[in-house]
Amino acid sequence: MAGIRWYPLKALRVQGEQCRSVALSLDGTLLAYGSDHGIIHVCQVADGTLLNVLTGPRTEVMSLAFSKDGTKLVSGWWDRTVRIWAVEPVQ
């Protein structure tokens, strides 16, 4: 597109499997990515630290999205199920 410059801000290496879907939290601090083996990794964008691994059915994670307030992560799976995950800081 004319008048817009695109450039990478950061590159994070995904762990283990192919990256099938991704979601970035609205505040830009969390990144979730899903695999084709039913695993969701959640990490910090700043340094790539893995925060959590979420598992569901052993099918592809087709879509991911954070809620506007950042308290939920929604995942859509190849087997036609949707899961809503709570995102809560642990003290």
N, C-alpha and C positions, 0 to 999 in steps of 0.2 A: 504494500500500500504506500502510496506517495505521502510523504510528510510524517511517517511514523517509523521510528527506528526500533528494531527488536534486537535484544541481546540477552544472553543467559545471565541470571543473577547468581545462580548456585546450581551445582550438580551433586546429587546424592546417589550413591550406588545402592540399588535395592538388594536385599538379602535373599539369597536362595533361588527363588523361582521367577518366572516371567511376571512382569508388571502388567496387569490387565486393566486396572482402573485406579484413578487417583482423585484425591480431594484435598484442598487446602482450606484450613480454617479461615474465617473472615478476618481475624486479627493477624493472620500470616505466621502464627507461631507453631502450628501443628500441620503435619502432612500425614495422610493416610493413603496407603496403596494396597490394592488387593491382587491376589494371585489367581492362577487358573487351577489351584488345588485347594481353594476354600480357606485361605489364610489372609488376614488383614494385619498389616504392620502399621503402627502409629509411632511417628518419631518427631523430634523437635527439628524445626527447620534450621535454627541457628547453627547447630553443630552436628545434626544427623543422629543424635542419641536415640536409640530405640526405647520407647516408653512402654509399649504394650504389644502383645500379639493376640489377636482375636481369631477364634476359629468358629466355623459354622459347618454347613454341609460340605462334603468333599467335592464341590462343584465350583465352577468359575465364579469369582466375584465380578459381576458385570458393571456395577455402578456404586459410587460412594458419594455422599454429600454430608457436610456439617450443617447443623441448624444455624440460623442467624445469630443466636445468642451463644453458640459454641458449646452448649451443654449436651448435645446429642450428635451421634454419627449414624447415618442411615445407610444400610448396605442392601443392594439388590443382587440376587444370586441366579445362576443359570437354571436352577430347579424351580424357579418362579416363586421363591420366598423372599420376603423383605424382613430385615431385622433392624430394630432401633436400639442402639447402644447408648448407655449413659456415659458422659464424659465428665468425670468428677476428679478434681485434684485430691491427692492423698497426702495427708500431713505426716 
